[in-house]
Amino acid sequence: MIELGKLNTLSIVSHRDDQCYLDGGEWGEIALADSGGAAGKPVGDRLTVFVYIDGKNQVVATSQTPKAQAGEVAWLKVVSLSHAGAFLDWGLPKDLLLPFSEQKGKVIEGRFCLVRLFLDEDNRIAASMRLDDFIQDEAFYYQDGQAVELIIAEHTELGFKAVVDHKYWGVLYKSEVFQPLKKGQKLAGFIKKIRPDRRLDLILTQAKYGEKVDSTSQKILDILAERGGYIALTDKSDPQLIYDTFGVSKKVFKQAIGGLYKQRRIVLESDGIRLA
């Protein structure tokens, strides 16, 4: 069954007038817009193509892969504005429409916006900035520690609100984020906890705390050796500087240097750390 607005794997059924046609099932034969790449491929070969309804209300296919498909959230650039709305660069020759009715706030040409791609009432693919109409608060079928794909949606008082697997909202707490994050950024993460209300708490690393302290201790020793036995960092240093150097929180750093000090492997000075 063909899924409009998504990648499909279809069989070649014929070549006519330098045009390749694919088996579209209930949609009949579908013309491959960029047939050059299929030249010489025999009938029966299968191609992975993106299928959608074009501006002429025809079902067409392309071998090009867009930056996002129907049902996905993406950070896309506004390339033009018109009486119909805004148009976004989504990686295909014809830009993607962001209708006025699906916009939130001021949309400015040249800037990016976070959108969810959907099929309108005519099955044409379009974009929406109204993520709450599509992204659910309550999540199901996840387990604590499960790997997920995240897209940062906004900065909040708690930390960062993120879209999980293009379907659910989740929260990254600022006390557990030790790297710069920005709106639209896509990154891997994990389910830290599923709350009783089925909402998701997220985390960017799954390493157990003790393991992280141990690996940080070794990293401190390695960097000390690389830098002549001294680093100008202490447990009172700026958390961002600590993260930039070791990739960990200030709490993990303090635990690591405390352990190394007790083992007499480092000397703690007023303005830095020195190898013992």
N, C-alpha and C positions, 0 to 999 in steps of 0.2 A: 504494500500500500504506500502510495506517494505521500510524503510529508512536505507540505508547502513551507517555504521559508527555512528549509533545512537541507543538509547534505543527504543525498540518496545515492544508492548504487543501482544503476540501470543498465539494461542490455541494449546494444546497438541493434536496430531492426532494419535499417536501410541507409543507403547513401543516394541522394538524388540532387542533381544540379549543384554539386559541390557543397551540399548541406548534409549534415549527419542527423539522423533521427533516432530517438531513444524510445524504449517501451515505457510509456507512462501509465500503464494499467488503465484505471477508470478515466484517466485524462486523455487517453489515446496516445498518438505519437507526439513526442515533444522534441522540438527543434533544439539542437545544441548551438547556442549563440556564437561560440568561438569554435567552429567546426574544424579549423585548421589542425588542431592537436589530435583530432581523431582520424585524420586522413590516413588511409592505408590500413586502418584497423578493421578486421573482418566483422561481418554480421555475427552477433552472438557474444562478442567481447563485452565485458562489463566495465563501466566507467563510474567513478565517484564524482557527482556533480551537485551543484547547488540549484535547487528548483524553486521558482517563484513566479508570481504573476506580474507582468511588466505593465508599463503605462498604457498599453493598448488592450489590456485585459486578456492577454494571451499567456498561457503557461509556457515558460521557457526554462532552459537549463544553461548553466555555464560551468566550465571546468575551473574557474577562478573561485577561491575560497574567501568569503567575506570575513571581516574582523569579528563578526558575531552573527548568530542565527536567531530565529524566532525562539523566544523563551529564555534568552540570555541577556545578561546585563553587561554593558560595555561603556568605556570612556572614549567618546568620539568627538572629533573636531567639527565645529560649525564652519562650513565653507561658504554658505550664502544664505541670504534671507529673501523671502518673496511674499506675495499676497497669500500664498497657501500655508506658509509657516517657514521653518528653517530647514536647511538641507545639511546632512552630515556625511562626512567621509567615512564610509564603512568598507572600503577596499574594492568596490565594484565600480565600473565606469559610470553608472547612473547613481547619483547620490541618494541617500536615504532621507525620506521626509519625516520631520518632527512637526506635526500639526500644531497650530496655535492652541487647540484645546488640550494638548498633551504637554504643554510647557508650564514650567514653574519658575517665577522670577523672570528677570531680563535675560534674554538669549542674545549673545553678542558674537558677531562674525569673527572668526579667528580664535575664539576660545573653545574650551572643551566642556562637555556636559555629560553627566552620568545618566544613561538611559537604559530602558528595557525594551527589547524588540518584541513586537506582537503582530498578529494578523488582524486587520480591521474587518468590518462586516462584509467586505468584498473579497476577503482572503488575501489582500495585498499587505505586504510587510511594511510596517511603520515603526517609529520610535516614540517612547513616552518617558518624560521625566518624572511622572507620577508613580514612583516605585511602590508606594504603599498600596496602590491598587492591585499590585501583582505579587509583592513579596510578603510572605506570611510571618506572623510573630511566633506562632506555635509550630514546633518542628516534631517530626516523628521519624522512627526507624534509624535513629542515630544512637551511638554508644559513646560513653566517655572514652577519650583518647583517640577517637576515629579521625583520620586525616580528611581534610576538607579543602576546598578552594575558596579563597576569600577575595572580595573586592571592597576596598575601603570606601564608605559612603559619606561619612561626615565625622567631624570631631565634636565630642560632647563633653559635658562636665565629668562623666564617668570615665571617659577614654575615647574609644572609637567605635562607631556603629559600622558594621560590615555586613555585606550580603554573602550568605553561605550557599555555595553551589548553585547560585542564580535563583534560589527559591526561598530562603529563610533569612530573617534578621538575626544577628548575633552581636555580642558586645565583647570588645577587647578592653580590659581595664587598664587605665594609665599606669597603675602601680606595677603592671606586669609587661609593659611595653618598653623596650630599651633600644629602640631604633627609630629613626625618623619615618613617619608614615604620611602619605598625602592622599587626598581624595582621588578616586579612580585607580589607585594602585592595586595590582593583582598580585597575590602571594599565597603561599601554602600556609595552612594552619591546622589546628586540632580542636576538637570539642573538649573543652576543659571539664564542663559539667552541664548536664541537662537539668534545669531547675524544675521544681514541682509544677510550675505553671507551663512547662514544656518549652520555655525560652532557653536560648543557648548562650552559655558563657564560653568564650573562646580563648585560646592561647596560641602563641606563635612557635613555641618549642615544647616538645614532649619529654625532654630529658628529665630524669628524676633529680631532685635537688642535690642529693649527695653526690651523684655522678657528675653534676655540673660543677660543684665545688672542686671535686678532684681534678677534672679536666682543666679548670681555671688555674688551679695551683701549678700544674705542669706548664701551662701557657705563661704564667708569671715568671717561672724559672727560665723558660726558653727565651723570653723577651729580655730578661735581665742579662742573660749570657750574650745575646745579640748586641746589647747596648752597653757593653763594658762593665756590667755588674751593678748598674744604677738606673732607677726610673724615678722621675720627679712626680710621683703620685702617692697619696696617702689615703687613709680612710675618711679624710675630710675633703678630698678633692671633689670637683664637680661631677655629678653622675654621668653627664654626657661625655666628659673627657674619659671617664673610666670605660664607658661603653665603646667609645671610638677606639680605645686601645686594646681592650680585651673581649669586647662583644658580650658583656654580661652586666647585670645590675650591680649597683653599689653594695647591696646586701650580700650577693654572692662573692664579690670582690673582698669584702671585709672578712667573711668567713674563711676565704682561701688564704689571705695573708695572716690571719690569726693562727691558722693551722700550721703554716710554714714557719711562723715565728716560734711557736711552741716546739716545733721540731728542730729549731735553731738553724734553719736553712737560710733565713734572711735576717737582716737587722732593720728595725723600724726607726727611721730618723725623722726629725721634725718636718722636713720638706720632701721626703721621698723614701724609697726602699732600696736597700743594698744587699747584695749577696753576702752571706756570712763567710 
